[in-house]
């Protein structure tokens, strides 16, 4: 009887040991600065403009589905640094829709970020972009998309942050 009790205790101890899981997020975001753009093309706006490539990689064995806009996908994105924001592109048909990333695959966004002149002293520090993830089942009607996005932004909830990058 005591052997069974000892084996049971050993089993319980081993089952409670934590197995170190990968610290990698289910969705990895990598930002690459493609290059500085000529600010003459952004009349009426001040600052420096950079073309960026944003790669979202699904590190799970399941499909990830999330809501974004067809054109102004930048609305789901924020920066950890004040004075850094996305320039939106005007389009004719901008509606919420569900985007998906297959397991082990990625999607790429090409965008333009603006850096206010006041941010110059922090350009060498690590900048991060965050994607506010709105899961497929969180929006029941298309009209609710903006409200869900706004609430998550206000609460700083469900934000997946990129690795830090620098602007030279």
matplotlib code that plots the C-alpha trace (Angstrom):
import matplotlib.pyplot as plt

x = [0.0, 2.8, 4.5, 1.3, 1.0, 4.7, 4.1, 1.0, 2.8, 5.7, 3.2, 1.4, 4.7, 5.8, 2.4, 2.5, 6.0, 5.6, 6.9, 8.5, 6.4, 7.7, 7.4, 6.7, 3.3, 0.7, 1.0, 4.5, 4.8, 8.0, 8.4, 11.0, 11.7, 11.9, 13.1, 12.6, 10.1, 10.3, 8.2, 7.2, 4.7, 2.8, 1.7, 0.0, 1.6, 4.7, 7.2, 9.3, 7.7, 8.9, 7.7, 7.3, 6.8, 4.8, 4.8, 2.3, 3.2, 0.8, 2.8, -0.1, -1.5, -4.8, -6.2, -6.2, -9.2, -9.5, -11.4, -9.8, -10.8, -10.4, -8.3, -7.7, -6.2, -3.9, -6.9, -6.1, -2.5, -1.0, 2.5, 4.2, 5.7, 3.6, 4.1, 4.4, 1.3, 0.2, -0.8, -4.0, -4.6, -7.9, -10.0, -13.4, -14.6, -13.5, -15.5, -14.8, -14.0, -12.4, -8.8, -7.2, -3.7, -3.2, -1.0, 2.7, 1.9, 2.1, 0.5, 2.3, 1.2, 3.1, 2.3, 3.6, 4.4, 4.8, 7.2, 6.5, 9.6, 9.2, 10.0, 13.5, 15.3, 13.7, 14.3, 17.2, 15.1, 13.1, 9.7, 7.0, 3.8, 0.8, -2.0, -5.4, -6.7, -10.4, -11.3, -13.9, -16.6, -16.2, -18.1, -21.6, -22.7, -20.5, -21.7, -20.2, -16.6, -15.7, -17.2, -15.3, -12.0, -12.5, -13.2, -10.1, -8.0, -9.3, -8.7, -5.4, -6.8, -5.8, -2.8, -0.1, 3.2, 5.9, 9.5, 11.3, 12.7, 14.7, 14.4, 17.7]
y = [0.0, 2.4, 1.7, 2.7, 5.9, 6.8, 6.1, 8.2, 11.1, 10.9, 10.9, 14.0, 15.8, 15.1, 16.0, 19.4, 20.2, 22.9, 22.2, 25.3, 26.4, 28.5, 32.2, 33.0, 34.5, 32.8, 35.7, 37.1, 40.6, 41.7, 45.2, 46.2, 49.7, 49.6, 53.2, 56.9, 58.5, 62.0, 64.2, 66.4, 63.7, 64.3, 67.9, 69.4, 66.8, 67.4, 64.8, 62.1, 59.3, 55.7, 52.8, 49.7, 46.0, 44.3, 40.5, 38.6, 35.0, 32.4, 30.2, 27.9, 24.7, 26.5, 29.1, 32.6, 34.7, 38.4, 41.5, 44.4, 46.8, 46.1, 49.3, 51.1, 48.0, 50.6, 51.3, 48.1, 49.3, 51.5, 52.5, 52.4, 55.8, 59.0, 60.8, 57.7, 56.7, 55.2, 57.3, 55.9, 55.3, 56.5, 53.8, 53.4, 50.3, 50.2, 47.8, 45.5, 41.9, 38.8, 38.1, 34.7, 33.3, 29.6, 27.7, 28.4, 31.0, 34.7, 37.8, 40.9, 44.5, 47.4, 50.7, 54.2, 55.5, 59.1, 60.2, 63.7, 65.9, 66.1, 62.3, 62.7, 62.3, 58.8, 57.5, 55.4, 53.7, 50.6, 51.4, 48.8, 48.5, 46.8, 45.1, 45.2, 41.7, 41.4, 37.8, 36.6, 36.0, 39.3, 41.2, 40.0, 42.7, 44.8, 48.0, 46.8, 46.6, 50.2, 50.0, 46.8, 48.3, 51.6, 49.7, 47.5, 50.5, 52.4, 49.4, 48.5, 45.0, 42.2, 44.0, 41.9, 43.8, 43.6, 43.1, 46.5, 48.2, 51.4, 54.2, 55.6]
z = [0.0, 0.8, -2.6, -4.3, -2.2, -3.0, -6.7, -6.6, -4.9, -7.4, -10.3, -8.9, -8.4, -12.0, -13.4, -11.8, -13.2, -15.9, -19.3, -20.6, -23.6, -26.4, -25.5, -29.1, -29.7, -31.8, -34.2, -34.9, -36.4, -38.1, -39.4, -41.9, -43.1, -46.9, -47.3, -46.7, -49.0, -50.6, -48.3, -51.3, -52.2, -48.9, -49.4, -46.4, -44.0, -41.9, -40.8, -42.3, -44.3, -44.6, -46.6, -44.3, -44.9, -42.1, -42.0, -39.9, -39.3, -37.9, -35.5, -34.7, -36.2, -36.7, -39.1, -37.5, -38.6, -37.8, -38.8, -40.6, -43.4, -47.1, -47.7, -44.4, -42.6, -40.8, -38.5, -36.6, -35.9, -33.2, -32.2, -28.8, -29.6, -29.8, -33.1, -35.2, -37.2, -40.5, -43.6, -44.9, -48.6, -50.1, -51.9, -53.3, -51.5, -47.8, -45.7, -42.8, -43.7, -42.2, -43.1, -42.5, -42.1, -42.6, -40.1, -40.6, -43.3, -43.4, -44.9, -45.8, -45.7, -47.3, -45.8, -45.1, -41.6, -40.7, -38.0, -36.6, -36.4, -32.6, -32.5, -33.8, -30.5, -30.1, -33.6, -32.4, -29.7, -30.3, -32.0, -32.0, -34.0, -32.5, -34.3, -32.5, -33.1, -33.5, -33.6, -36.2, -33.6, -31.9, -34.7, -35.2, -37.6, -39.9, -38.2, -34.9, -36.3, -35.5, -32.0, -31.2, -32.6, -30.6, -27.4, -27.7, -28.5, -25.5, -23.2, -24.8, -25.2, -27.6, -29.1, -30.7, -30.7, -33.3, -32.5, -31.9, -35.0, -35.6, -38.0, -39.1]

ax = plt.figure().add_subplot(projection="3d")
ax.plot(x, y, z, "-o")
ax.set_aspect("equal")
plt.show()
